[in-house]
Amino acid sequence: MEENQLLEKFQEKVDAEIKVEPKDWMPEKYRKTLIRQISQHAHSEVVGMLPEANWLTRAPSLRRKMILLAKIQDEAGHGLYLYSAAETLGVDRQELVEELLSGKAKYSSIFNYPTLTWADIGAVGWLVDGAAIMNQVMLTRTSYGPYSRAMVRICKEESFHQRQGFEIVATLAKGTPEQKEMAQDALNRWWWPSLMMFGPRDDNSPNTAQSMKWKIKRKTNDELREEFIDRTVQQAEAIGLTVPDKDLKWNEERGHYDHGEINWDEFYNVIQGNGPCNQERMKARRDAYDNGRWVREAAKAYAAKRAAKAA
């Protein structure tokens, strides 16, 4: 069939809610869009372990340490699921990792902010993972089969992470005046970066329209951001914290909160590599890659030895 006919058939399949599988014909732009999105998602899971690992030895109790360690292990597993899903599109995992280390590939801007207090670990779970779930639940219905199926398990684990983070913040908010102040300070610092996680406004997002047509995405950036605000403002009020937005107000006519303007200059500055922890995060990933080289080489040598023995 000609290219136009193939495109038409492909769109009919997507519109009929039939999953696209690795061996199916797909437009090259669809494949590249998925590689970019899935790899960025995988990179974010791996880099996202770093701000939490900063508090692993300083968590306030053995219970908190065990929970945080389990969460970090979950994030590593999510990265592996997603790299595997990306590989079904014909890209090599080594290539994806090298693109991250070189700075060519991006990860979520949120992980370039520091975790200064224990309350920040709660805010990361409550706000960051809460924002991620808004995106990820939608992705369980994405049109590409391997990505969709990977997201089912990831969402189950992320929902636990979100509840765990909220429990940390709620406990601090009910504690001493100093603990409540710590919780409020974390909310103040993480609120706006969490809203930036959904990406640029719809009118400034070049990939949204096509991704919606191909059902890679099911909702736009602004729709997801609005849902997150509606849900999270009520959670903050329930534990006695105040969202740091003087323009925040319930709009009865729209049935949503109106909110202040996001600092988009800060957003673009961070994704361009100029955030508070960009260099620190990349150095940690490069060091880990270099220090783990002997493990990869040993694994390859062992695999070659077994293959030779079997032959």
C-alpha positions in Angstrom: 0.0 0.0 0.0 1.0 3.6 -0.5 2.1 5.7 2.4 -1.2 7.6 2.6 -3.2 4.4 2.6 -1.0 3.0 5.4 -1.5 6.2 7.4 -5.2 6.0 6.9 -5.3 2.4 8.0 -3.2 3.2 11.0 -5.4 6.0 12.1 -8.5 3.8 11.7 -6.9 1.3 14.0 -6.0 3.9 16.6 -9.5 5.4 16.5 -11.0 1.9 17.0 -9.0 1.6 20.2 -6.9 -1.4 18.9 -3.5 -1.4 20.5 -0.4 -0.8 18.3 2.1 -3.6 18.8 5.8 -3.7 18.1 5.6 -5.6 14.8 2.7 -3.6 13.4 3.3 -0.9 10.8 3.5 2.6 12.3 4.4 6.0 11.0 8.0 6.9 11.7 7.0 10.0 13.5 4.8 7.9 15.8 7.7 5.7 16.6 10.1 8.6 17.3 7.5 10.4 19.4 7.1 7.3 21.5 10.9 6.8 21.8 11.3 10.4 23.0 8.4 10.2 25.5 9.1 6.7 26.9 12.9 7.3 27.2 12.3 10.7 28.9 10.0 8.9 31.3 12.5 6.2 32.0 15.3 8.8 32.5 13.0 10.6 35.0 12.4 7.5 37.0 16.2 6.8 37.3 17.2 10.4 38.0 14.3 10.7 40.4 16.0 8.3 42.8 18.7 10.9 43.6 16.9 13.5 45.6 15.3 10.8 47.7 18.6 8.8 48.2 19.9 12.0 49.8 17.7 11.3 52.8 17.9 7.5 53.0 20.4 7.5 55.9 18.8 10.5 57.6 15.1 9.4 57.7 13.7 9.9 61.2 13.0 6.2 62.0 13.8 2.7 60.8 10.2 2.4 59.5 10.7 5.6 57.4 14.1 4.3 56.1 12.5 1.0 55.0 9.7 2.6 53.2 11.9 5.1 51.5 14.3 2.4 50.4 11.4 0.3 49.0 10.2 3.4 47.1 13.7 4.0 45.6 13.8 0.4 44.5 10.4 0.8 42.8 11.7 3.8 40.9 14.6 1.8 39.5 12.2 -1.0 38.5 10.0 1.6 36.7 13.0 2.8 34.7 13.7 -0.8 33.7 10.1 -1.4 32.5 10.2 1.7 30.5 13.6 1.1 28.9 12.3 -2.3 27.9 9.2 -0.8 26.4 11.3 1.7 24.4 13.5 -1.2 23.1 10.4 -2.8 21.5 10.5 0.3 19.1 13.8 -0.8 17.7 16.1 1.5 19.8 19.0 0.2 21.9 19.0 0.8 25.6 22.7 1.7 25.5 21.9 4.5 23.0 19.2 5.9 25.3 21.5 5.9 28.3 24.2 7.6 26.3 21.8 10.3 25.2 20.9 11.0 28.8 24.6 11.2 29.9 25.5 13.5 27.0 22.7 15.9 27.8 20.9 15.2 24.5 17.9 13.5 26.2 15.8 15.2 28.9 14.2 14.1 32.1 11.6 15.8 34.2 12.5 19.2 35.3 11.2 18.6 38.9 14.2 16.5 39.8 16.6 19.4 39.5 15.3 20.9 42.7 17.0 20.0 46.1 15.4 18.1 49.0 16.4 20.4 51.9 14.4 18.9 54.7 12.6 15.6 55.6 9.3 17.4 54.7 10.6 17.6 51.1 10.5 13.8 50.9 6.9 14.0 51.8 6.3 16.7 49.3 8.0 14.7 46.5 5.7 11.8 47.2 2.5 13.8 47.6 3.0 16.5 44.9 5.6 15.1 42.5 4.2 11.5 42.4 0.7 12.9 42.6 1.3 14.9 39.4 3.0 11.9 37.8 0.0 9.8 38.5 -2.3 12.3 36.7 -0.1 11.7 33.6 0.4 8.0 34.1 -3.1 6.8 34.7 -3.9 8.4 31.3 -1.0 6.4 29.8 -2.5 3.0 30.8 -4.8 3.7 27.9 -2.1 5.0 25.5 -2.3 3.5 22.0 1.0 1.7 22.1 0.6 -1.7 23.7 3.9 -2.3 25.5 3.9 1.3 27.0 0.3 0.9 28.1 0.9 -2.4 29.8 4.1 -1.2 31.6 2.1 1.7 33.0 -0.5 -0.5 34.7 2.0 -1.8 37.3 3.8 1.5 37.5 0.6 3.3 38.4 -0.2 0.8 41.2 3.2 1.5 42.8 3.1 5.2 42.2 -0.3 5.4 44.0 1.4 3.9 47.0 4.2 6.4 46.8 1.7 9.3 46.6 -0.1 8.1 49.8 3.2 7.6 51.6 4.3 11.1 50.8 1.0 12.6 51.9 1.2 10.7 55.1 4.6 12.2 55.9 3.4 15.7 55.2 0.1 15.2 57.1 2.0 13.8 60.1 4.3 16.9 60.2 1.3 19.2 59.8 -0.3 17.7 62.9 3.0 17.9 64.9 4.8 20.7 66.6 4.7 24.3 65.3 8.2 23.8 63.9 7.1 20.6 62.1 4.1 22.3 60.6 6.2 25.1 59.5 8.6 22.6 57.8 5.6 21.0 56.0 4.3 24.4 54.8 7.8 25.4 53.7 8.1 22.2 51.6 4.7 22.9 50.0 5.7 26.5 49.2 8.9 25.3 47.4 7.5 22.3 45.5 4.1 23.6 44.5 5.0 25.6 41.4 7.7 23.1 40.1 5.0 20.4 40.4 2.7 22.4 38.2 5.5 22.7 35.7 5.7 18.9 35.5 2.8 18.8 33.1 4.8 20.7 30.5 4.1 24.0 28.7 0.7 25.5 28.1 -1.3 23.8 25.4 -0.9 26.7 23.0 2.9 26.4 23.4 3.2 22.6 23.2 4.2 21.5 19.7 3.6 17.8 20.2 0.3 17.7 22.0 -2.1 17.9 19.0 -0.5 15.0 17.1 -0.1 12.9 20.3 -3.8 13.4 21.0 -4.7 12.4 17.5 -2.6 9.2 17.8 -4.0 8.6 21.3 -0.5 8.5 22.8 -1.9 11.2 25.1 -5.5 11.2 26.2 -5.6 14.6 27.9 -3.7 17.9 27.3 -1.1 19.4 29.6 -3.5 22.1 30.8 -6.4 19.6 31.4 -4.1 17.4 33.6 -2.7 20.4 35.4 -6.2 21.6 36.2 -7.2 18.2 37.6 -4.1 18.1 39.7 -4.8 21.5 41.2 -8.5 20.7 41.9 -7.6 17.6 43.8 -4.4 18.8 45.6 -5.8 22.1 47.0 -8.5 20.1 48.8 -5.9 17.7 50.3 -3.8 20.7 51.5 -6.8 22.3 53.2 -7.7 19.0 54.9 -4.3 18.9 56.7 -4.3 22.7 57.5 -1.7 23.8 54.9 -2.0 26.7 52.5 -1.2 26.5 48.8 1.2 29.3 47.9 -0.9 31.1 45.3 -2.5 34.4 46.2 -4.6 34.2 43.0 -6.0 30.7 43.7 -9.8 30.9 43.8 -12.7 28.5 43.1 -14.6 29.3 40.0 -18.1 28.2 40.4 -19.0 28.7 36.7 -16.1 26.6 35.4 -16.2 24.1 38.3 -12.4 24.4 38.7 -9.9 26.6 40.5 -8.5 29.7 38.9 -4.8 30.0 39.6 -1.9 32.3 39.3 0.5 32.4 36.3 3.4 29.9 36.3 6.9 31.2 36.0 7.6 29.8 32.5 11.0 31.5 32.4 12.0 29.4 35.3 10.6 26.3 33.6 12.6 26.8 30.4 15.7 27.8 32.3 15.6 24.5 34.3 15.0 22.2 31.3 17.9 24.0 29.5 20.2 22.8 32.2 20.3 25.8 34.6 18.3 24.6 37.5 19.5 24.4 41.1 20.7 20.8 40.8 21.1 20.1 37.0 24.9 19.7 37.1 24.8 17.7 40.4 22.2 15.3 39.0 24.1 14.7 35.8 27.4 14.3 37.6 25.9 11.6 39.8 24.5 9.7 36.8 27.8 9.9 34.9 29.8 8.8 38.0 27.4 5.9 38.5 27.8 4.9 34.9 31.6 5.0 35.0 31.9 3.3 38.4 29.6 0.5 37.1 31.6 -0.2 34.0 33.5 -3.1 35.5 30.1 -4.8 36.4 28.9 -4.5 32.8 32.1 -5.8 31.4 32.2 -8.7 33.8 28.6 -9.6 32.9 29.4 -9.6 29.2 32.5 -11.7 29.8 30.5 -14.2 31.8 27.8 -14.3 29.1 30.4 -14.9 26.4 32.0 -17.7 28.5 28.7 -19.5 29.0 27.9 -19.1 25.3 31.2 -20.6 24.3 30.8 -23.5 26.7 27.3 -24.2 25.4 28.6 -24.1 21.8 
